[in-house]
Amino acid sequence: MKAWDEFIKGFWSENPIFRLVLGLCPTLAVTTSAENGLAMGFASTFVLVCSNTVISSMRRFVPKKVRIPAYIVAIATFVTIVDLVMNGYFHALHKSLGLFIPLIVVNCIILGRAEAFASKNPVWVAIIDGFGMGFGFTVSLIVIGAIREVIGNGTIFNVSIFGDGYLPLLLMILPPGAFIVLGVLLGLMNKVEIAMAERSGRQPIIRREHDCASCTIHTKWFDFSEKEKPTVE
């Protein structure tokens, strides 16, 4: 049961986009189509699973002071593999995603799971977490990309669904459309979560403070005691 819970949390309770609100740069930039969302999701999932595996394996051997550089080297290795494979075998997709493939190295989801989860748990749990968070991220990207593509272009996975008479709303495949769709989906998920919580008699899981100070990584790195807190003059 624990393994299933670790996997499924990435789809709802700890969804990277709609719950943790991480990785929004690629989310907003590449989801002009469902195909782009699928490609970015699979690339991120591969990097997440592989980096979680390596980081969990070496968690007892890496000195604490150099753990972040070590994590980034491991992540960058798998990002390079993804970048080269996509460029060689899926060149059109690689060109469409552009700079956001190399930028997976600094994606908050990848580094956040490395620091907050993989470095503290056994390998098999870290692998399940990587798959769960990766697939949750992928599904979220596909949903956002599909909505924007259908409304903004009249297609889904580049297949026309409305015929030649459809007048597309081009705003949806432009940057404002990404913010509109993301905001609407965040609101809908919050409404569903509140309704589910009321039915089961529990507190809804809604994180209202989506700022850097509330981030798991921030609180880990800058957890000063009262005596240690720097003074600002």
N, C-alpha and C positions, 0 to 999 in steps of 0.2 A: 504493500500500500504506500509506503514511503516513497518508493521509486516513482510510482504513478503521480503522487502529489508533487514531487520535485519536477516532473516533466510538465504537468498540466498548468502549473502556476504561471508559466510564461504566456499562456493564452488569455488569462483573465486577471487574477489577483496581482501579479507582478508583470503584466504586459509592458514591454520596454517603452512603447510609444504612448499608449492610452492610460497607463497607470504610473509608471516611473518617469514618463516624459523625457526619455533619453534618445539620443541619435536623431534629433529633429532636423539637422542640416541635410543629410541624405534623404530623409523622409520627405521633406518639402521640395527638394531639388529634383529628385529622379522619378517621382511618382506621376509623371505626365502620362504614363500608360501602365497597364497591368503587367505587360511583359518586362518593362524596366523594373517594376517592383519585385517581380519574381526573381529576376537575375540578381538584383542587389541583395535580396533576402537570402538566396542560396549561397552567394559569395560570403556574406556575413556569417551565416550559419556554419559554413566550413571553417572559417577562421576562428569562430567562437568555440566550436567543439575541439579543434586541434590545439588551440592555445590553452583552453581549460585543462586539457589532458596533460600537456607539458608542464604547465605551471603547478598543477596539483602534484605531479610527480616529483618536482624539484623543490617543493615548498619547504622541506626540512633542511635543504642544503644551501639555499641562497641567503646570504647575510641580509638582515633586515634593512640596512642602510642602502643597499643597492638593488632592492627588490623591484622597484619601478623600472629602472633601466633594463633589468633582466627580463621583465615582463614585456616591455616594448620590443626588445630584440626578438623574443619568441613570436610575438604577434606579427611583427614586420616580416619575419621569415615566411609565414603562411600567407600573408597578404601578397608578397612577391610571387608566390606560387600561383595564387588565384589570378593575379594581374597578367602573368605570362601565359597561362592556360587560356584565359578569356581572349587575350589578344591574338593567340595563335589559332584557336578553334571557333571562337564566336566574335569575330572582329567587329561586326556591326553593333552588337550589344556593347562590346568594350568601348567603341567609339561613342555610343549614345550615353553611357554612364560616365565617361570621361575621367575627370580628376577624382571623382568620388570613390573609385576603386582603391587607389593608393591611400586615400584619406580614411579607409577603414582602420588603419593603424591607430589613429587617434580618436576613433569612435568611442563615445562614453560608455556604450553598452559593453564593448569588448573589454576595455580596461577596468570598468566598474565590476564586471563579473570576475575578472582575474583577481582584483584586490579584495572584494567583499565576499567572494564565495570560493573560487577555485583554490586560493592560497590557504584556505582553512578547512577543506574537506577532502575525503579520500577521492581517488581517481575516478572510480565508477560513478560516484555521486556528481562529480564535476562534469563528467561526460553527459549524464542525463540532464543536468542543468543547462549545459551548452545546447543540447538538442531542443529542449523545451523553450528556452529563451530565443533561440534562433528561429524556430518554427513560428513562435508567437510574433516575432518581428516580421517574418516573411508574410504571414497571413495579413498582418496589419498593413504592410506595404501594398500587397495585392488589392486589398479592399479599397484603400485610398486611391491607388492608381486606376482601378476599374471604374470607380465613380467618376473620377476626373476624365477618363478616356471616353466613357459612354456619353456624358453630358457635353464634353468639350469637343468630341470628334465623331460621335455616333458609332463608335466601334468598340469591340472588346477583344483583346489579343489580336488586334489589327484585322478583325473580321467585322464587316458592316452588319449592324443589327436593325437599322431603321430605314435603309434604302437611300436612294438618291434625293428624296424629298425632304430629308431631315436638315434643319438649319442648326448647326452646332453653336453652342455658347462658348466661344473661344476663351472667355475669361477663366474657365475652369482648368485649362491647360497652361495658363499663365501663373506666375507666382501668387497673386491674390487668391486664385482658386484653391491652391494648396492649403492656405491658412483657413479659408472658409470650410473646406471639407474636414480638415483636422479638428477645427473648433466644434463643428456640428457633431462629429463622431465622439469627441470627448464628452460633450454634453449628454448625448444619448447613452453612453456607457455609464455615466454617473447616475442618470435616471433609472436605468435598469438595475444598477447596483443598489440604489436606495430601495427600490421596489422589492428586490430579492431579500435585502436585509430585514425589511419590515415583515415579510412573510415568515422568515425564520426566527425573528425576534433577536437579532444580533445587531451590532453596530456596523454601519456601512463602511467599506474600505474606500475612502475618498481622501486623497492626499491634496490638501489645499495649499501647501507651501512648496511650490516647485521652483525653488531658488537654489543658488550654489551653497548657501549656508546649511540647507537641509539635506544636501547630497551625502550619501554614505561615505564616499571617498573623502569629502571635505571634513566631515566629523572625525574620520579616522586619522587624517593627517594633522589636523589642527585642533586636537582634543586637549587644550591647555587646562591645567588646573587654575584655580583663582590666583595663586601665587605666581604661576608661570605666565599668565596672560600678559602680552606686551602692552605697555601704556602708549596711548596716542596723545601727543601734545598739539 
